[in-house]
């Protein structure tokens, strides 16, 4: 009886020590990520937390807002976005941790059930834009910045100003299309696929396409560098690649 009681007590003690060890290893990882990663991290984030016990604190932003936060000295452990090389040069991200996670191109969306214009070539893309009664995108996003150059290249900048309804958030262009407020919406293909009521017409023609590469890097001042590296490894796993692909992005595999 005494032996049994001793074994039970020992087992309880072991479990308590194990729990304490796991608690000590669990970390709160601060992540700054491009807004387009939200569709991926919404599913993969909880999986990572369950598998590791770590807690993710994620802030999503577009190019403009991210730059302002980084310039203000925002504390972070991991950064996942397209402009990572600038921050490596600034010494804010450890160069040796730079890891490509996924890429996503830009596309055009229409309201579900609406006719889909031909955008398969540069000339067709130009005609579709000029024939559309209204278009929308987010000027401060990577799509908006790229579109300004595309419009200039096609010689239609002035024509597009009159029919463009700019949006303030990343998903707003797709939502405006879904609500029937605008005829054509332009955004990352993953964003267009994530909003109900929108159908993807297709990607920009290859000659006009621009890919947003999501690259991860650990902050040089990270408080949880090992947990951040664990998240990078998780995002490069085959299981994560399947989710990334299902969300409309292209995984970058080892």
C-alpha angles and dihedrals in degrees: 000000000000090000091052092049090049092052092049091049091047091050092050090048091051092050091050091051090047091051091049090050093051091047090051092050095046112098139190106236117203110210129188110194141171112262091245090066092065093085089055100040091047087073104024096044095067090044091055092047093051093047097047108022089235120134121226121215104191130188117186123202146161124242096274099046092042092054091051093050093047091047089053090057099254111192114238143154100203134023124198117181146101101268097056096124091065090057092047088056089049090054095243096114128045107247093213091062096056107130129170112227109173145332133217133191132215125262148172126249136193134191113280109273095015121124114273116226123221109260098158096116137032092255092046091048090052092049091049091054094046093046094048116101091215140002134189141197139142110269096204094050125091087256093053093047091050093045091057088061092044093052090049091049091051092045094237103109095117094044091051094051092067095052101035121107105193120212132212102214133049098245094040095088092056092043091051089054092047090051092051094244094120133029101217128026125193122202142119109310090239090057093049090050092050097060119081115232095034127105122201111238090191144274125301113274111276092251090057099034124116124186124216106218114205108211125178129216136169117241116248087228095043116149092201106036096153094051089047090053089049089056091051090052091048092051090053094052122111091246091055091045090059091054093045090053092047089055093058100262130112113241119225104222128197 
